[in-house]
Amino acid sequence: MRPRFSINLTSLKLSELPERPRFVFSATDMAFGTYWIFERDRFGNFLAGYGTPTPEWSVARAAAASSCFPPVFDPMPLHLEPLQLRSGAARQPNRDELVSRLCLTDGGVYDNLGLEPVWKTAKIVLVSDGGAPFGFRSDPGAIRRVFRYTSIIGNQAVAIRKRWLISSLVTSRLEGAYWGIGSTTERHGASVGYPSDLVKVVIAKVRTDLDAFSRAEIRVLENHGYLMAEAAIQRRIPHLIRVHSPLAVPHPDWMDGERVRNALGGSDARTFLGRW
């Protein structure tokens, strides 16, 4: 399917976003410790309150706040006036000071699945999880152990949301589908897809950092994401599909397992100077 619109992050304003589909850019509010959203006609959260974007508020600003990956990028200050946000639930005596000094970081710090802004109001929820699976490893030593503690805590926060989501889908309390980078199409009953050992040992291990992807990595990840979405939707919510077309893999020449294994053999490694 070809998109009917395009977004230029360098110039488009939030107010210029289309009404449908509804775009929601999620960040994490460092002052109140919860999610923060940017939309076409509002920004904020339930604690700090919501405001209306002024003409100079751009999509690029929302995207930048949403991707302030810690600790590489510092949180983005918003420089808000306290009266710009209204109807917030926070009643702290220093509320105005908190709002005026409010800054945002990566949305994944609070909600790595992006569920918070939509799960209470959306009829159908589709979740595509590209987060790296939690890695098993021996004790890394005293200094790196601190980062391991943080990693375990973060993994449990994501795991709780994921368990709630999948449980809600299985029991039909919520309608939709979930697929992750470590999943396989085979688990959804599909016959086309990468085998389990290739997914878990190679594809799911592709690094999640600020490094550039190679052409092979891009094509394999596109294939895997496309096929996972197809399999999960066909299995969980087939009625969502209005037009049935033959399955067309985006890059069929990258479905050969041996070729993928050779090309992505070092994709889990992080390099000091990056890839070019």
N, C-alpha and C positions, 0 to 999 in steps of 0.2 A: 504494500500500500504506500503510495506517495503522499507526503504531508501536503496539506493545502496552504500552509503558511510557513514562514521561516522567521527565526529570531536573530537579530543582530545585537549581541550582548554589549557592543560598544556604544550604542546610541538609543536603543529602545527604552522607554520609560515604563514603570510599573503600570501607570494608568493607560498605557497603549496596548497592554496585553489583551488578547481576545477574551470574551466572556466564556466561550466554550472552545476547547477544553479549559478547565479551571487550573491555572498554574499556581502551585504553592511551593515557595522556597523556604526550607527549614534551616534554622540555625539554633544555637544553644545560648540562652541568656545567662551570662556569668554572674549577674547580680542576684537574680531570683532563683537560679538553679533549675530552670525548666526550659521547654522548647520556646522558640520564637519563630513567627511566620511572616513572610512577605507575600502579599497577594495583590491583585489588580486594584482593589479598593480599600485595603486595610493592611496594617502591620501591627505586631505586638504579641501579647499572650494574656492569659486570663488573670495572672497575678499583677503584672505591671500595668495592664490595660491595653487598649487598642487605639490607634490613630489612623488618620487618612493620609496616604502619601501625597506630598506636594509635587508639583510638576518636575522638580529636579531629581526626584528619587528614581534611579535607573534600575533596570534589570541587572546590569553588571554589578551594581552595589549589593544587591540581594544575593547574587551568585557568589560574589567574593566573600561575603559574611558567612554564607553556607559552607564554604570550603576553606575556612581558616584552620588548616590542619595543624593541631598542636603536636609538639612544641615548635615546629618549624616557622609557622606564622603566628604573630601576636594576635590576640583578639582585636576585632575591629570596633573602635569607639563610635557611637552614634551621635553624640553631641545633641541630645534631645532636651527640649524644655519640658519640665514636669507636666504642664498643661496640655502638651501634645498627645498624652495618653490619658484615656478616660475609662471609667468603669472597671478598674482593676480591683482584684480581691485583696491585695496586700494592704495591710493597715498599719505598717510599722511607722513609728514617729519620724524616722529618717527616710521615708518613702521618696520624697522629692529629691533628696541627695542621691539615692540609689538610681533613680531614673536619669538624672542629669549626668551621671558617670557610667551609665550602662554601656557595656560592650558585649560583642557577640563572638562566638567561636563556632567551629565545625558542628553542623547539626547532628552528626553521628555521635558526638560526646554524650548527648542526652538520649537520642532515639535513632539508632543506626538503621532501623528498618523504615523510618519515615511514617510510622503508623499514627502517631499522636494527633495530627491535624485532621485525619479523615475517618478513623475507624468508628467513631460515634455517629457519624452522619451519612456515610456512604452506604449505598445498598449493596454494592459488590466491591470487594477489596482484592486487588492483584498485587502481590509483593514479589519483587525481583531482588534477591539478596546477593550482591556481589562481594560481600565482606569475606575476608580471608578466614577459613576454618581455623579453630584454635589448634595450635601446634603442641605436640607432646615433646618434652625435652627433660633432660636431667638437670640437677641443680646447677645454675650458671655461675655460682660464686657470689661473694658478699655484695659487690658493687652492682652487678647486673640483676641480682635477686630483687632489688627494689622495683625494677621495671617489670619483673615477673609477677610480683604481687599485684601491681596495677593491672597487668594484662589479665590475670585470673579474675579480679573483681569486675573488669569491663566485660569479660566473656560471660560471666554469670548474669549480668544485667541484660545482655543481648539474648542469652539462652532463655531467661524467664519470659521475655516478650515473645520469643519464637515458640516456646511451648504453649503459651496462652493462645497465640494465633492459630497454631496447627490444631490444638484441642477444640477451639471454637469452630474451625472449618470442619473437622471430623464429626462433631456433634450437631452441625448445622445451626449453631447459634449465630454464625457469621457466614455469609456466602462469599466465595472467592477461591483463590488459589495461591500457593506459595511455591517458589522454586529458588534454589540457591546454587552458587557456583560449585559446591561440592556434591550436588545431587546428580542423579542420572535419569535419563529418559526411561530406562528400563523399569525404574521404580513406579513410573506412571503407566506402565503397560505398553509403552511405545517400542517399536522395533527399530527405529532409525535414531542413531545417536552414538556418542562416544562410549566405549566400554568402561565399566566401573573402575578398573585398575588404572586406566589412562586418566580418568577424571581426578581420582583421589591422589595419585602420585605425581601427576604432571600439571594438568590444567588448573586444578584448585590451588596449586602452589605458586602460580604466577604472582610475583610480588605486588603488593598494594602500597606503593610509595609514589614519589613525585617524578620518578624516572620515566623516560619515553618508552612506549611499547614498540616492538619491532613489527614489521608487516605481518609476519607469521603469527605473532601473538594476537594482533588485532583480528585477523581472520578466524583464528581458532576460537577466540572468545565470542566473536559474533555468531559463529556457527553454534556454539554451545548454548549461548543465551537464547537464540532463535528457536532451537530445537527443544530446549527446556520449557520455554513459554508455550510452544505448540502442544507439547505432551501434557503439561499441567492443566492447561485450559481445556483441552479435549477430554481429560479425565474428570476434572472437577466441575466445570461449568460449560459443557458443550453448547447449551442453549444461547450462550453469548455470541456464538459464531453465526452471523447472518448469511454470509456467502461462503460456500465451500469451494476451495481451489486445491489443485494438486500440491503436495508438499514440495517446496523448492528450497533446497539448502543454499544459503547465500554464497558459500565458497565450497562447492563440491570437491574441488581438487585438494582441499585440506581436511578431508574426512579419513584419509589413510592414516591409521594409527601409528605406523612406524615412522612416517614422515613427520607427524606431529611430535612424537617422542624425541626425534633427533633435533628438530628445530627449536623445541622448547626445553631442551635439556638443562640449560642454565637460567631459566626464567625465574627461578626462585631466589637467585643471588642478587644482593644489593652491592653496587659498585660505588666507590668513593667519588669518581669523576662523572658517573652517569654513562648512559648509552647514547650513541650518536648515529 
